[in-house]
């Protein structure tokens, strides 16, 4: 039955010659079956004569979509000619499809003309039947038949056209939504990239200052040793200091090389600091902001000391966490836990989250903190705790060996 469904689809759309062939074949079959003289007694001509108007009408059907008005005009003429011969079901089908094509593919003016002409024809036939003295039943029957013949293809084509317009509108909306989603995704990606680059640039500046300090210390020790008379113990102590300073500088340089970017931004005034802030030195300034912070472990922080790169990174992480608490927390209160051992600095910042906060982690703040921690071999995680109402940020930063740490 696939061929039948395809034929039905072709009759409803612009199949060009295919539609004409199907109509001619079906019409020829009806003529062969004797479905002629449907509008009254014929002129005694052979049924085969009805094939002539049928062929002309089907030829016009090949341009039914491109020129529906022309097709309808030809179909009307051949219908009248066929009616003079007595009429046939085949040519009636041609007129039916021509009216459909005019309503389906024609412009607004053509459709209005078809509607007006159909109404005039129905009213004219009814009035002519009344004046002919026919009974009311016959008049109504004739009016309904004529209205059905002219109105059915108009209704059918109108429904198909509206469905096609709705489908096209839905497709356009879907396309616009896809473009909008892609634009938002590109914008979000650009914002993330900008945030990452800005954070890495600021980190590079901080680390540059740290490396400069270590190299300066190495130079000072070397110059002092060279300026003094030779002394084994003093020279060995100077070499030890130079070695420790060199190791610290190498550690800072390794981190610097991983994150340094060719272009730096001069827009952030905080980047112009001569001495980058450090957690061990500037924690009180952080705690004096708008967020009330309860701190645990500050003593261990001061006891162990931190390498300069880790110290500066830890400061930035805590600073970002407290900024997020002030912006997004349910209240301006937080808890800060600091744990330092021989190998790791652990930072935990927790606060009450606002109701309905999403459980997914993310945001530019977390991205920036990770960008700071990753070059040092550290990690930063953020999310809702098991109680469902506490937002927790955890940072883990590895520490270098003690002999290197002592020089930073």
C-alpha positions as CSV (number, residue, x, y, z in Angstrom):
1,X,0.0,0.0,0.0
2,X,3.1,2.2,-0.1
3,X,2.3,3.3,-3.6
4,X,-1.2,4.3,-2.7
5,X,0.0,6.5,0.2
6,X,2.6,8.1,-2.1
7,X,-0.1,8.8,-4.7
8,X,-2.4,10.3,-2.1
9,X,0.5,12.5,-0.9
10,X,1.3,13.6,-4.4
11,X,-2.3,14.6,-5.0
12,X,-2.1,16.9,-1.9
13,X,1.2,18.5,-2.7
14,X,2.9,19.9,-5.8
15,X,3.8,16.7,-7.6
16,X,3.7,18.3,-11.0
17,X,3.5,15.8,-13.8
18,X,2.9,13.0,-11.3
19,X,-0.4,14.5,-10.2
20,X,-1.4,15.1,-13.8
21,X,-0.7,11.5,-14.7
22,X,-2.6,10.1,-11.7
23,X,-5.6,12.3,-12.5
24,X,-5.6,11.4,-16.2
25,X,-5.4,7.7,-15.4
26,X,-8.2,7.9,-12.8
27,X,-10.3,10.0,-15.1
28,X,-9.8,7.7,-18.1
29,X,-10.9,4.8,-15.9
30,X,-14.1,6.6,-14.9
31,X,-14.9,7.5,-18.5
32,X,-14.3,3.8,-19.5
33,X,-16.7,2.8,-16.7
34,X,-19.4,5.1,-18.2
35,X,-19.3,7.8,-15.6
36,X,-20.3,10.5,-18.1
37,X,-23.3,12.7,-18.7
38,X,-23.4,13.5,-15.0
39,X,-24.8,17.0,-15.5
40,X,-27.5,16.1,-17.9
41,X,-28.2,14.3,-21.2
42,X,-25.3,14.5,-23.5
43,X,-25.1,15.5,-27.1
44,X,-24.9,11.9,-28.2
45,X,-21.1,12.0,-28.6
46,X,-18.9,9.0,-27.8
47,X,-17.6,8.9,-24.2
48,X,-14.0,9.1,-25.6
49,X,-14.6,12.7,-26.4
50,X,-14.5,13.5,-22.7
51,X,-10.8,12.6,-22.8
52,X,-10.0,15.8,-24.7
53,X,-11.0,18.3,-21.9
54,X,-9.6,15.8,-19.4
55,X,-6.2,15.8,-21.2
56,X,-6.2,19.6,-21.4
57,X,-7.0,20.0,-17.7
58,X,-4.4,17.5,-16.7
59,X,-1.8,19.3,-18.7
60,X,-2.6,22.5,-16.8
61,X,-2.1,20.6,-13.6
62,X,1.7,20.3,-14.2
63,X,2.1,24.0,-13.1
64,X,-0.5,23.9,-10.3
65,X,1.9,25.2,-7.7
66,X,3.8,27.8,-9.7
67,X,0.7,29.2,-11.5
68,X,-2.4,28.1,-9.6
69,X,-4.5,30.9,-11.1
70,X,-3.7,29.7,-14.6
71,X,-4.5,26.1,-13.7
72,X,-7.8,27.1,-12.2
73,X,-8.7,29.2,-15.3
74,X,-7.9,26.3,-17.6
75,X,-9.8,23.8,-15.4
76,X,-12.9,26.1,-15.4
77,X,-12.9,26.3,-19.2
78,X,-12.5,22.6,-19.7
79,X,-15.2,21.9,-17.0
80,X,-17.6,24.1,-19.0
81,X,-16.7,22.4,-22.3
82,X,-17.1,19.0,-20.7
83,X,-20.5,20.0,-19.2
84,X,-21.7,21.0,-22.7
85,X,-20.8,17.4,-23.7
86,X,-22.9,16.2,-20.7
87,X,-20.2,16.3,-18.1
88,X,-18.0,13.7,-16.6
89,X,-16.7,12.7,-13.2
90,X,-13.2,12.8,-14.5
91,X,-13.2,16.5,-15.4
92,X,-15.0,17.3,-12.1
93,X,-12.0,15.8,-10.3
94,X,-9.7,18.2,-12.4
95,X,-11.8,21.2,-11.3
96,X,-11.8,19.9,-7.7
97,X,-8.0,19.7,-7.7
98,X,-7.6,23.1,-9.4
99,X,-9.7,24.8,-6.7
100,X,-7.5,23.0,-4.1
101,X,-4.3,24.2,-5.7
102,X,-5.6,27.8,-5.8
103,X,-6.4,27.7,-2.1
104,X,-3.3,25.8,-1.1
105,X,-0.6,27.6,-3.2
106,X,-2.3,30.9,-4.3
107,X,-1.8,34.3,-2.9
108,X,-4.3,36.2,-0.7
109,X,-6.0,37.9,-3.7
110,X,-6.5,34.6,-5.6
111,X,-7.9,32.9,-2.5
112,X,-10.4,35.8,-1.9
113,X,-11.4,35.6,-5.6
114,X,-12.0,31.9,-5.3
115,X,-14.1,32.3,-2.2
116,X,-16.2,35.1,-3.8
117,X,-16.6,33.2,-7.0
118,X,-17.7,30.0,-5.1
119,X,-20.3,32.0,-3.1
120,X,-21.6,33.7,-6.3
121,X,-21.9,30.4,-8.1
122,X,-23.8,28.7,-5.2
123,X,-26.2,31.6,-4.8
124,X,-26.7,31.9,-8.6
125,X,-27.5,28.2,-9.0
126,X,-29.9,28.3,-6.0
127,X,-31.7,31.4,-7.4
128,X,-31.8,29.9,-10.9
129,X,-33.3,26.7,-9.4
130,X,-35.9,28.7,-7.6
131,X,-36.9,30.7,-10.7
132,X,-37.1,27.4,-12.6
133,X,-40.0,26.4,-10.3
134,X,-38.2,23.5,-8.6
135,X,-39.4,22.3,-5.2
136,X,-37.7,23.5,-2.1
137,X,-36.2,20.1,-1.5
138,X,-34.6,20.0,-4.9
139,X,-33.3,23.6,-4.5
140,X,-31.7,22.8,-1.2
141,X,-30.2,19.6,-2.5
142,X,-28.7,21.4,-5.5
143,X,-27.3,24.1,-3.3
144,X,-25.7,21.6,-0.9
145,X,-24.2,19.7,-3.8
146,X,-22.7,22.7,-5.4
147,X,-21.5,24.1,-2.1
148,X,-19.9,20.8,-1.2
149,X,-18.2,20.5,-4.6
150,X,-16.7,24.0,-4.3
151,X,-16.3,24.2,-0.5
152,X,-14.7,20.9,0.2
153,X,-11.4,21.5,-1.7
154,X,-11.3,25.0,-0.2
155,X,-11.6,23.7,3.3
156,X,-9.2,20.9,2.7
157,X,-6.5,23.1,1.2
158,X,-7.0,25.7,3.9
159,X,-6.4,23.1,6.6
160,X,-3.3,21.8,4.9
161,X,-1.9,25.3,4.4
162,X,-2.4,26.3,8.0
163,X,-0.8,23.1,9.2
164,X,2.2,23.8,6.9
165,X,2.4,27.3,8.2
166,X,2.3,26.2,11.8
167,X,5.0,23.6,11.1
168,X,7.2,26.2,9.5
169,X,6.7,28.6,12.4
170,X,7.6,25.8,14.9
171,X,10.7,25.0,12.9
172,X,11.7,28.7,12.8
173,X,11.2,28.9,16.6
174,X,13.3,25.8,17.1
175,X,16.0,27.3,14.9
176,X,15.9,30.5,16.8
177,X,16.1,28.7,20.1
178,X,19.1,26.7,18.9
179,X,20.8,29.9,17.8
180,X,20.0,31.5,21.2
181,X,21.3,28.5,23.1
182,X,24.5,28.5,21.0
183,X,24.9,32.3,21.6
184,X,24.5,31.9,25.3
185,X,27.0,29.0,25.3
186,X,29.5,31.0,23.4
187,X,29.0,34.0,25.8
188,X,29.4,31.7,28.8
189,X,32.5,30.2,27.4
190,X,34.0,33.6,26.6
191,X,33.2,34.8,30.2
192,X,34.8,31.7,31.6
193,X,37.9,32.2,29.4
194,X,38.1,35.8,30.4
195,X,37.8,34.9,34.1
196,X,40.5,32.3,33.8
197,X,42.9,34.5,31.9
198,X,42.4,37.4,34.4
199,X,43.1,35.1,37.3
200,X,46.1,33.5,35.7
201,X,47.5,36.9,34.8
202,X,47.2,38.1,38.4
203,X,48.8,34.9,39.7
204,X,51.7,35.4,37.3
205,X,52.3,38.9,38.7
206,X,52.2,37.6,42.2
207,X,54.6,34.8,41.5
208,X,56.9,37.1,39.6
209,X,57.3,39.2,42.7
210,X,58.0,36.1,44.7
211,X,60.7,34.9,42.3
212,X,62.3,38.4,42.2
213,X,62.6,38.3,46.0
214,X,64.3,34.9,46.0
215,X,66.7,35.8,43.2
216,X,67.6,39.1,45.0
217,X,68.4,37.1,48.2
218,X,70.7,34.8,46.2
219,X,72.5,37.7,44.7
220,X,72.9,39.4,48.1
221,X,74.4,36.3,49.7
222,X,76.7,35.7,46.8
223,X,78.0,39.3,46.8
224,X,78.5,39.3,50.5
225,X,80.6,36.1,50.3
226,X,82.7,37.5,47.5
227,X,83.3,40.8,49.2
228,X,84.6,39.2,52.5
229,X,87.9,37.5,52.9
230,X,87.9,33.8,52.3
231,X,86.5,31.8,55.2
232,X,85.5,28.2,55.0
233,X,82.6,28.3,57.5
234,X,81.2,31.6,56.3
235,X,81.5,30.6,52.6
236,X,79.8,27.3,53.3
237,X,76.9,29.1,55.1
238,X,76.6,31.5,52.2
239,X,76.5,28.6,49.7
240,X,73.9,26.9,51.8
241,X,71.8,30.1,51.8
242,X,72.3,30.5,48.0
243,X,71.2,26.9,47.4
244,X,68.1,27.2,49.5
245,X,67.2,30.5,47.8
246,X,67.8,28.9,44.4
247,X,65.6,25.9,45.2
248,X,62.9,28.2,46.3
249,X,63.2,30.4,43.2
250,X,63.1,27.3,41.0
251,X,59.9,26.2,42.7
252,X,58.4,29.6,42.1
253,X,59.7,29.7,38.5
254,X,58.2,26.3,37.8
255,X,54.8,27.5,38.8
256,X,55.3,30.8,37.0
257,X,56.1,29.1,33.7
258,X,53.0,27.0,33.9
259,X,50.6,29.9,34.3
260,X,52.3,32.9,32.8
261,X,50.4,34.6,29.9
262,X,51.8,36.9,27.3
263,X,49.3,39.7,28.1
264,X,48.6,41.2,31.4
265,X,45.7,43.4,32.4
266,X,46.3,46.7,34.1
267,X,42.6,47.3,34.9
268,X,42.6,45.8,38.4
269,X,44.1,48.2,41.0
270,X,44.8,45.3,43.3
271,X,47.3,44.0,40.8
272,X,49.4,47.1,41.3
273,X,50.4,46.1,44.8
274,X,54.1,46.2,45.3
275,X,53.8,43.2,47.8
276,X,51.1,40.7,46.9
277,X,48.9,39.8,49.9
278,X,49.7,36.6,51.9
279,X,47.4,34.6,54.2
280,X,49.9,34.4,57.0
281,X,50.3,38.2,57.1
282,X,47.0,39.6,55.8
283,X,44.4,37.3,57.3
284,X,43.3,39.9,59.9
285,X,42.5,42.3,57.0
286,X,40.3,39.6,55.4
287,X,38.5,38.9,58.7
288,X,37.7,42.6,59.1
289,X,35.3,42.7,56.2
290,X,31.5,42.4,56.0
291,X,31.4,38.7,56.8
292,X,31.7,37.5,60.4
293,X,34.2,34.6,60.3
294,X,35.0,32.1,63.0
295,X,38.5,30.8,62.5
296,X,40.1,27.6,63.7
297,X,43.7,26.6,63.1
298,X,45.3,30.0,62.7
299,X,47.9,29.1,65.2
300,X,49.1,26.1,63.2
301,X,49.3,28.4,60.1
302,X,51.7,30.8,61.9
303,X,53.7,27.9,63.5
304,X,54.5,26.1,60.3
305,X,54.8,29.0,57.9
306,X,54.0,28.8,54.1
307,X,56.0,29.1,50.9
308,X,55.3,32.4,49.3
309,X,53.4,31.0,46.3
310,X,51.2,28.9,48.5
311,X,50.7,31.7,51.0
312,X,49.5,34.1,48.2
313,X,47.3,31.5,46.6
314,X,45.7,30.6,50.0
315,X,45.0,34.3,50.6
316,X,43.2,34.6,47.2
317,X,41.2,31.5,47.8
318,X,40.0,32.6,51.2
319,X,39.3,36.1,49.8
320,X,37.2,34.7,47.0
321,X,35.3,32.4,49.5
322,X,34.4,35.3,51.8
323,X,33.4,37.4,48.8
324,X,31.0,34.7,47.7
325,X,29.6,34.4,51.2
326,X,28.8,38.1,51.2
327,X,27.2,37.9,47.8
328,X,25.3,34.5,47.9
329,X,25.2,33.3,51.5
330,X,22.0,33.1,53.5
331,X,23.7,35.3,56.2
332,X,27.0,37.1,56.4
333,X,28.6,34.5,58.6
334,X,31.2,31.8,57.8
335,X,33.5,29.3,59.3
336,X,37.2,29.1,58.3
337,X,39.3,26.0,59.1
338,X,43.0,26.0,58.5
339,X,45.1,22.8,58.8
340,X,48.8,22.7,58.1
341,X,51.1,19.7,58.3
342,X,54.4,18.7,56.8
343,X,52.9,18.1,53.3
344,X,49.6,19.9,52.9
345,X,47.7,23.1,53.7
346,X,43.9,22.4,54.0
347,X,41.4,25.3,53.8
348,X,37.7,24.7,54.5
349,X,35.2,27.6,54.3
350,X,31.6,26.9,55.1
351,X,28.4,29.0,55.4
352,X,24.7,28.5,55.3
353,X,23.4,28.4,51.7
354,X,20.3,30.2,50.6
355,X,17.2,28.0,50.1
356,X,17.0,26.5,46.7
357,X,20.6,26.9,45.9
358,X,21.6,24.5,43.0
359,X,23.6,21.5,44.0
360,X,25.9,21.7,41.0
361,X,29.3,23.3,41.6
362,X,30.7,25.9,39.3
363,X,30.8,29.6,38.7
364,X,33.7,31.9,37.9
365,X,34.8,32.1,41.5
366,X,35.4,28.3,41.7
367,X,37.0,28.3,38.3
368,X,39.4,31.1,39.4
369,X,40.3,29.3,42.6
370,X,41.0,26.1,40.7
371,X,43.2,28.0,38.3
372,X,45.2,29.2,41.2
373,X,45.5,25.9,43.0
374,X,46.1,23.6,40.0
375,X,49.6,24.9,39.1
376,X,50.7,24.3,42.7
377,X,49.4,20.7,42.4
378,X,46.3,21.6,44.6
379,X,42.6,21.1,44.2
380,X,39.5,23.2,45.1
381,X,36.0,21.6,45.4
382,X,32.7,23.3,46.2
383,X,29.2,22.0,46.9
384,X,26.4,21.4,49.3
385,X,27.2,19.4,52.4
386,X,25.3,16.3,53.4
387,X,23.0,18.3,55.7
388,X,21.6,20.0,52.5
389,X,21.9,23.5,53.8
390,X,25.7,24.2,54.1
391,X,27.9,25.4,51.3
392,X,31.4,24.1,51.7
393,X,34.6,25.1,49.8
394,X,37.6,22.8,50.3
395,X,41.1,23.6,49.1
396,X,44.1,21.3,49.3
397,X,47.5,22.8,48.6
398,X,50.7,20.6,48.7
399,X,53.7,22.1,50.5
400,X,57.4,21.7,49.3
401,X,60.0,20.1,51.6
402,X,60.9,21.9,54.8
403,X,64.3,23.1,53.6
404,X,62.8,24.9,50.7
405,X,59.8,26.2,52.8
406,X,62.2,27.7,55.3
407,X,63.6,30.0,52.7
408,X,60.2,31.3,51.5
